[in-house]
Amino acid sequence: MDVSTAGSPGDPECTEQRVERATRAAGLAPAGGIGGRKGRKRILILAVTVAAAVVVVRTTPLQEWFGNIQKWKDWIDSYGIAALAVFFVASVSVVAMGLPRYFICAVAGMLFGFLQGVSMALASTVLGAYCTYAFAHWGGRHWAERQIARYKMLQSLSRRPGIGGVFLIRQLPVPGLVPNLFMGVIAVPQKTFLIGTLLGYIPSTIIVTLIGSGIGKESLMHSLGQITASILLLAVASWGIMLLRKRFVGGNRNV
């Protein structure tokens, strides 16, 4: 599969429609990001599991183990900006190598709190994704093509997407490494890749980091409150993403 071939300029089908068609052809409609059933289910299961785990930990002898998390947070805080720098570099590296970014988001929220955690998680995961994109674009093309060849839903997305297309590709139910390699191979412009990726990452980053932050709270009520808030945000984000998908795809907008 030569995924590097861009669609003809006169092709009336926009990339957003291609994303929709590819997802449905794979039997995964609606898309599997947080705007689709699989993505919503995945994060909802995560939130419920975490909430149950928090209750168990806080109401059993495991409470002593939870105290160690607070000690870790205090120890990390004592290093100030150095701790942030180490976490940032480590996160960029592991995301570039294919570690699921949800893990980074949850850990960032747990260790640094919600606001700082969101900033750290978003910046490091976008940069990590860019590193993978850059590798495929400038040096690892043949290896990247082999990695993405087995994902049939990408075969019909050869046309270079705009920002809206990158946003929707981020909602596809494939490992995060794959879209980065794919967009590097088909030479998506750097600015388009970065903006589309940032926008595509924001909803799930906020939700998962909020869950992680809830784990790190000293109060059980605060923990459950934040996890409940994350579920509500999931519902709002899912609704918003579905509206955007309908607008881009239904309106035939090649953005």
C-alpha positions as CSV (number, residue, x, y, z in Angstrom):
1,M,0.0,0.0,0.0
2,D,1.4,3.3,-1.0
3,V,-0.1,5.6,1.6
4,S,1.9,8.5,0.4
5,T,-0.1,9.2,-2.7
6,A,-2.3,12.3,-2.2
7,G,-5.7,12.4,-3.7
8,S,-6.3,14.5,-6.8
9,P,-7.0,18.2,-6.2
10,G,-10.4,17.9,-7.9
11,D,-11.6,15.1,-5.7
12,P,-14.9,16.3,-4.4
13,E,-14.8,14.0,-1.3
14,C,-13.2,15.9,1.6
15,T,-10.8,14.1,4.0
16,E,-13.4,14.4,6.8
17,Q,-15.8,12.2,4.7
18,R,-12.9,9.8,4.0
19,V,-12.4,9.4,7.8
20,E,-16.0,8.8,8.3
21,R,-16.2,6.3,5.4
22,A,-13.1,4.5,6.5
23,T,-14.3,4.1,10.1
24,R,-17.7,2.8,9.0
25,A,-16.1,0.4,6.5
26,A,-14.1,-1.1,9.4
27,G,-17.3,-1.7,11.3
28,L,-16.3,0.9,13.9
29,A,-18.8,3.7,13.4
30,P,-19.1,6.0,15.1
31,A,-15.5,6.7,15.5
32,G,-13.6,5.2,18.4
33,G,-12.2,8.3,20.0
34,I,-14.2,9.9,22.8
35,G,-16.7,11.0,20.2
36,G,-17.6,7.4,19.5
37,R,-19.1,4.5,21.4
38,K,-15.9,2.6,21.9
39,G,-14.0,5.6,23.1
40,R,-16.8,6.6,25.5
41,K,-17.1,3.1,26.8
42,R,-13.4,2.9,27.4
43,I,-13.1,6.1,29.4
44,L,-16.3,5.4,31.2
45,I,-15.1,2.0,32.3
46,L,-11.8,3.6,33.4
47,A,-13.6,6.2,35.5
48,V,-15.9,3.7,37.2
49,T,-13.0,1.3,37.8
50,V,-10.9,4.1,39.3
51,A,-13.9,5.3,41.5
52,A,-14.4,1.8,42.8
53,A,-10.7,1.4,43.5
54,V,-10.5,4.7,45.3
55,V,-13.4,3.7,47.6
56,V,-11.8,0.3,48.3
57,V,-8.4,1.9,49.1
58,R,-9.9,4.6,51.3
59,T,-12.1,2.3,53.4
60,T,-9.7,-0.6,53.9
61,P,-6.2,-1.2,55.3
62,L,-5.0,-0.2,51.9
63,Q,-5.4,3.4,53.2
64,E,-1.8,3.1,54.3
65,W,-0.6,2.4,50.8
66,F,-2.5,5.5,49.6
67,G,-0.5,7.6,52.0
68,N,2.5,6.6,50.0
69,I,1.1,8.5,47.0
70,Q,1.0,11.6,49.1
71,K,4.6,11.1,50.2
72,W,5.6,10.7,46.5
73,K,3.8,13.9,45.6
74,D,5.5,15.8,48.4
75,W,8.9,14.3,47.4
76,I,8.4,15.3,43.7
77,D,7.2,18.8,44.8
78,S,10.5,19.3,46.7
79,Y,12.4,19.1,43.4
80,G,10.3,21.9,41.8
81,I,10.9,22.7,38.2
82,A,13.5,19.9,37.9
83,A,10.8,17.3,38.5
84,L,8.6,18.9,35.8
85,A,11.5,18.8,33.4
86,V,12.3,15.1,34.0
87,F,8.6,14.1,33.7
88,F,8.2,16.2,30.5
89,V,11.3,14.6,28.8
90,A,10.4,11.1,29.9
91,S,6.8,11.6,28.7
92,V,7.8,12.9,25.3
93,S,10.2,9.9,24.9
94,V,7.7,7.2,25.8
95,V,4.8,8.6,23.8
96,A,7.1,8.9,20.8
97,M,7.9,5.2,21.2
98,G,4.2,4.3,21.4
99,L,3.2,4.3,25.0
100,P,-0.6,5.1,25.3
101,R,-0.9,8.8,26.2
102,Y,-3.8,8.1,28.6
103,F,-1.3,6.7,31.0
104,I,0.8,9.9,30.9
105,C,-2.4,12.0,31.4
106,A,-3.5,10.0,34.5
107,V,0.0,10.0,36.1
108,A,0.4,13.7,35.4
109,G,-2.9,14.5,37.1
110,M,-2.1,12.2,40.1
111,L,1.4,13.7,40.6
112,F,0.9,17.4,39.7
113,G,-2.8,18.1,40.1
114,F,-5.3,19.0,37.5
115,L,-4.2,22.3,36.0
116,Q,-0.5,21.6,36.0
117,G,-1.1,18.0,35.0
118,V,-3.2,19.0,31.9
119,S,-0.5,21.4,30.8
120,M,2.2,18.8,31.2
121,A,0.3,16.0,29.6
122,L,-0.9,18.0,26.7
123,A,2.5,19.5,25.9
124,S,4.4,16.3,26.3
125,T,2.0,14.1,24.4
126,V,1.7,16.5,21.4
127,L,5.5,16.8,21.2
128,G,5.9,13.0,21.5
129,A,3.4,12.6,18.7
130,Y,5.3,15.1,16.6
131,C,8.6,13.2,17.2
132,T,7.0,10.1,15.7
133,Y,5.6,12.1,12.8
134,A,9.0,13.7,12.1
135,F,10.7,10.2,12.2
136,A,8.2,8.9,9.6
137,H,8.4,12.1,7.5
138,W,12.1,12.6,7.3
139,G,13.8,9.3,7.9
140,G,11.8,6.2,8.7
141,R,9.4,6.1,5.9
142,H,9.8,2.4,4.8
143,W,9.5,1.2,8.4
144,A,6.5,3.4,9.1
145,E,4.7,2.1,6.0
146,R,5.1,-1.5,7.2
147,Q,3.7,-0.6,10.6
148,I,0.6,1.1,9.2
149,A,-0.1,-1.3,6.3
150,R,-2.2,-3.6,8.4
151,Y,-4.7,-0.9,9.3
152,K,-7.1,-1.1,6.4
153,M,-9.2,1.8,7.5
154,L,-6.3,4.1,6.6
155,Q,-6.0,2.9,3.0
156,S,-8.7,5.3,1.8
157,L,-7.3,8.3,3.6
158,S,-4.4,9.0,1.2
159,R,-5.4,12.6,0.6
160,R,-3.6,15.0,3.0
161,P,-6.1,16.1,5.6
162,G,-6.6,19.6,6.9
163,I,-6.9,20.5,10.6
164,G,-10.4,19.2,10.8
165,G,-9.3,15.9,9.2
166,V,-6.4,15.5,11.6
167,F,-8.8,16.2,14.5
168,L,-11.1,13.4,13.2
169,I,-8.2,11.0,12.6
170,R,-7.3,11.4,16.2
171,Q,-10.7,9.9,17.0
172,L,-10.1,6.7,15.1
173,P,-9.8,3.5,17.1
174,V,-6.2,2.7,16.4
175,P,-3.0,2.9,18.5
176,G,-1.8,6.5,18.9
177,L,1.5,5.7,17.2
178,V,-0.2,4.7,14.0
179,P,-1.8,8.1,13.0
180,N,1.5,9.8,13.8
181,L,3.3,7.5,11.4
182,F,0.6,7.7,8.8
183,M,0.5,11.5,8.7
184,G,4.3,11.6,8.5
185,V,4.3,9.3,5.5
186,I,1.6,11.2,3.6
187,A,3.4,14.5,4.4
188,V,0.7,16.4,6.3
189,P,2.1,19.9,6.8
190,Q,3.7,20.4,10.2
191,K,1.4,23.2,11.3
192,T,-1.7,21.3,10.3
193,F,-0.4,18.2,12.2
194,L,0.4,20.1,15.4
195,I,-2.9,22.2,15.5
196,G,-5.1,19.2,14.6
197,T,-3.3,17.0,17.1
198,L,-3.6,19.5,19.9
199,L,-7.3,20.0,19.3
200,G,-7.9,16.3,19.0
201,Y,-6.0,15.6,22.2
202,I,-7.6,18.3,24.4
203,P,-10.9,16.6,25.3
204,S,-9.5,13.2,26.4
205,T,-6.5,14.8,28.1
206,I,-8.7,16.9,30.3
207,I,-11.0,14.0,31.2
208,V,-8.2,11.4,32.0
209,T,-6.0,14.0,33.8
210,L,-9.0,14.9,36.0
211,I,-9.4,11.2,36.9
212,G,-5.7,11.0,37.8
213,S,-6.0,14.2,39.8
214,G,-8.9,12.6,41.7
215,I,-6.7,9.7,42.7
216,G,-4.2,12.0,44.2
217,K,-6.7,13.9,46.4
218,E,-6.4,13.4,50.2
219,S,-10.2,13.5,50.7
220,L,-12.4,10.6,49.5
221,M,-15.2,13.1,48.7
222,H,-12.9,15.2,46.6
223,S,-11.7,12.1,44.7
224,L,-15.2,10.9,43.9
225,G,-16.2,14.4,43.0
226,Q,-13.5,14.8,40.4
227,I,-14.1,11.4,39.0
228,T,-17.9,12.2,38.7
229,A,-16.9,15.5,37.0
230,S,-14.8,13.5,34.5
231,I,-17.8,11.4,33.6
232,L,-19.9,14.5,33.0
233,L,-17.2,16.0,30.9
234,L,-17.0,12.8,28.9
235,A,-20.7,13.1,28.0
236,V,-20.3,16.8,27.0
237,A,-17.1,16.1,25.0
238,S,-18.8,13.2,23.2
239,W,-21.7,15.3,22.2
240,G,-19.5,18.1,21.0
241,I,-17.3,15.8,18.9
242,M,-20.3,14.2,17.3
243,L,-21.6,17.6,16.3
244,L,-18.3,18.5,14.8
245,R,-18.1,15.3,12.9
246,K,-21.6,15.9,11.4
247,R,-20.7,19.5,10.5
248,F,-17.4,18.6,8.8
249,V,-18.7,15.4,7.1
250,G,-22.2,16.5,6.3
251,G,-21.1,19.9,5.1
252,N,-18.4,18.5,2.8
253,R,-15.9,21.0,4.3
254,N,-12.3,20.3,3.3
255,V,-10.6,22.0,6.2
